[in-house]
Amino acid sequence: MTAIMIYHIRSKYTAVGRKEIVMFFWMYAVIELLAMLLDSGLIPTSSGAYPWFAAVYTGLVAAAYCCILINGFVGFQFAEDGTPLSLWVLRLSCLAIFGISFFIAIATFKGFAGFSYTNVVGLWVIYILWPVICVVIYVVSQLILVFRTLDDRWPIGDIVFGAAFFAIAQVLLFAFSTTICDAIKHYIDGLFFFTLCMLLSVMMVYKYWDSITKEDLEFSVGSKQAVWEVKDPLLAQPTGAMSDYPEDDASNYHGGAPASLVGGLSGQQFYNQGLSQSKVAGMGIGYGAGGGGGRGYPPSDGRY
């Protein structure tokens, strides 16, 4: 499902905040991959690598909430979306939150730098309090954006459903996980329903973003490539008998019509006409006034 959402986001080439929001979905995909490794027992809790993977997971979760928080302000155009400024502010902020959260988590697991696994206040802040703060700010900012800039009020429903699924997920995980586990005889616990509700919440984020962004169809990216048709007759028309300009294809050297001079006669025609007139003059047949000798081409040696 995450791959489908990423594909549709990337296909909306001209949508506002496309590059920023797709980063959130990539991070969500990596988080779920790590969650499968940790929750399924593929990496056992007794393994020495488990604390490090858990710390990476904790850092990515905190960074993902930072990403969605910053995405909440992309629509206000404090910095133009898709520009290096917008993208690098997002990337560096997420990297900073990831580094801080990773350090707190691994320090708590290993018990150094003043942290201890018996005192988990730091983990509580970055894993519970920080996500709630980010979600509240994101929801409020998007409500302001919808009411101030959009005529359509339907995106509010996506925001409400997304926030509701997020709240239900937290309640199921932290309040009713043990109850669910005992009721279903330890087959599943609250973590299963937490993951499902979080997926629905992320889907509502995508649905909301898709509903408030419109794409310029002139520059849209589709599955079919554009077919370019040549309209210039000089490029599209064939040469030869079907050409609209046969005189451009004919040549003296290929039996075509001879090139014309001023008056409609070619050089060859004018020369032949002069020869015929010279023969007539030599036979004593005049063509001028008073029956005088004719003038032909080429001119005779006699004066005239």
Residue pairs with C-beta under 8 A, 6 or more apart in sequence:
1 199
1 203
2 25
2 28
2 29
2 32
2 202
3 29
5 25
5 202
5 203
5 206
6 22
6 25
6 26
6 29
8 206
8 210
9 15
9 18
9 21
9 22
9 25
9 206
9 209
9 210
10 18
10 22
11 221
11 222
12 18
12 210
12 213
12 215
12 220
13 215
13 219
13 220
13 221
14 215
14 216
14 219
14 220
15 213
15 214
15 215
16 74
16 75
16 81
16 213
17 71
17 74
17 75
17 81
17 82
17 209
17 213
18 81
18 82
18 213
19 81
19 82
19 87
20 67
20 70
20 71
20 74
20 81
20 82
20 86
20 87
20 90
21 71
21 74
21 205
21 209
23 67
23 90
23 91
23 94
24 64
24 67
24 68
24 71
24 205
25 202
25 206
27 60
27 63
27 64
27 67
27 94
28 64
28 202
30 60
31 57
31 60
31 61
31 64
32 195
34 53
34 56
34 57
34 60
35 57
35 195
36 42
37 43
37 53
38 50
38 53
38 54
38 57
39 191
43 49
43 50
43 53
44 50
51 106
51 109
51 110
52 106
54 105
54 109
55 102
55 105
55 106
55 109
56 102
58 101
58 102
58 104
58 105
58 123
58 126
58 127
59 97
59 98
59 99
59 101
59 102
59 105
60 98
61 101
61 127
61 131
62 97
62 98
62 100
62 101
62 126
62 127
62 130
62 131
63 94
63 95
63 97
63 98
63 101
64 94
65 130
65 131
65 134
65 135
66 93
66 94
66 97
66 134
67 90
67 94
68 134
68 135
68 138
68 205
69 134
69 137
69 138
70 89
70 90
70 93
70 94
71 90
71 138
72 137
72 138
72 141
72 142
73 141
74 81
74 86
75 142
75 145
75 149
75 212
76 141
76 145
79 85
79 86
79 89
80 86
100 126
101 126
103 113
104 115
104 122
104 123
104 126
105 122
105 123
105 126
107 113
107 114
107 115
107 122
108 115
108 116
108 117
108 119
108 120
108 122
108 123
109 117
111 117
115 122
128 174
132 170
135 163
135 166
139 159
139 162
139 163
142 155
142 159
142 208
143 156
143 159
145 212
146 153
146 155
146 156
146 159
146 212
150 212
152 211
154 211
155 208
155 211
155 212
158 204
158 205
158 207
158 208
158 211
159 204
159 208
161 200
161 204
162 201
162 204
162 205
162 208
163 201
165 197
165 198
165 200
165 201
165 204
166 197
166 198
166 201
168 197
169 193
169 194
169 195
169 197
169 198
169 201
170 194
172 180
172 190
172 193
172 194
172 197
173 190
173 191
173 193
173 194
174 190
176 190
177 189
177 190
177 191
177 194
178 189
178 190
179 190
180 188
180 189
180 190
180 193
181 188
181 189
181 190
230 236
233 244
237 243
237 244
239 249
240 249
243 249
247 257
249 256
250 256
250 257
252 258
252 259
258 266
258 267
258 268
258 269
259 266
260 266
261 267
261 270
265 273
270 297
271 297
273 297
274 296
274 297
274 298
275 296
275 297
276 296
277 287
277 294
277 295
277 296
277 297
278 294
278 296
278 297
278 298
278 300
279 296
280 287
280 294
280 296
281 287
281 293
281 294
281 295
281 296
281 300
285 294
286 292
286 293
286 294
287 294
288 294
288 295
293 300
293 302
293 304
295 304
